[in-house]
């Protein structure tokens, strides 16, 4: 069964994105995992994809993402 050209392109792009993610993670070796998750999420990877790259669970990634969003949405308290 032959793949059409759009399927071949999609597979190639997926492979390229994974290679680039690997290179990114290599650069981030000494950074804590939550920051790696934030960076990968910003690159558009799903929680499941990030979990596979970091050898953790999608739930762990989801908790980290939730924590980022919660911190971002917190309003600083006004000083009196």
C-alpha positions as CSV (number, residue, x, y, z in Angstrom):
1,X,0.0,0.0,0.0
2,X,1.5,3.3,-1.1
3,X,1.2,6.5,0.8
4,X,0.1,9.6,-1.0
5,X,2.4,12.6,-1.0
6,X,0.5,14.4,1.8
7,X,0.9,11.4,4.1
8,X,4.6,11.3,3.3
9,X,4.9,15.0,4.0
10,X,3.1,14.6,7.3
11,X,5.4,11.7,8.4
12,X,8.5,13.7,7.4
13,X,7.3,16.8,9.3
14,X,6.5,14.6,12.3
15,X,10.0,13.1,12.2
16,X,11.6,16.6,11.9
17,X,9.6,17.9,14.8
18,X,10.8,15.0,17.0
19,X,14.4,15.5,16.0
20,X,14.2,19.2,16.8
21,X,12.5,18.4,20.1
22,X,15.4,16.0,20.9
23,X,17.9,18.7,20.1
24,X,16.0,21.2,22.3
25,X,15.9,18.7,25.2
26,X,19.6,18.1,24.8
27,X,20.1,21.9,25.3
28,X,17.9,21.8,28.3
29,X,19.5,18.8,30.1
30,X,20.3,20.7,33.3
31,X,17.0,22.6,33.5
32,X,14.3,21.2,35.7
33,X,11.5,19.1,34.2
34,X,8.7,21.7,34.7
35,X,10.6,24.2,32.5
36,X,11.2,21.6,29.9
37,X,7.4,20.9,29.9
38,X,6.7,24.6,29.5
39,X,9.1,25.0,26.6
40,X,7.7,21.9,24.8
41,X,4.1,22.9,25.4
42,X,5.0,26.3,23.9
43,X,6.3,24.4,20.8
44,X,2.8,22.9,20.4
45,X,3.4,19.4,21.6
46,X,0.5,17.5,23.4
47,X,0.8,16.3,26.9
48,X,1.1,12.8,25.7
49,X,3.9,13.7,23.3
50,X,5.8,15.6,26.0
51,X,5.3,12.7,28.4
52,X,6.9,10.3,25.9
53,X,9.8,12.6,25.4
54,X,10.5,13.1,29.1
55,X,9.7,9.5,30.1
56,X,6.9,10.5,32.4
57,X,3.1,10.3,32.4
58,X,0.6,12.6,30.6
59,X,-1.0,13.3,34.0
60,X,2.3,14.6,35.3
61,X,2.6,16.9,32.3
62,X,-1.0,18.0,32.8
63,X,-0.4,18.9,36.4
64,X,2.7,21.0,35.4
65,X,0.7,22.8,32.6
66,X,-2.2,23.5,35.0
67,X,0.3,24.9,37.5
68,X,1.8,27.3,34.8
69,X,-1.7,28.5,33.9
70,X,-2.7,29.0,37.5
71,X,0.4,31.1,38.2
72,X,-0.1,33.1,35.1
73,X,-3.7,33.9,36.0
74,X,-3.0,34.9,39.6
75,X,-3.3,38.6,40.3
76,X,-0.7,40.2,42.6
77,X,-2.1,41.4,45.9
78,X,-2.3,45.2,46.2
79,X,-0.1,46.7,48.9
80,X,-1.6,49.2,51.4
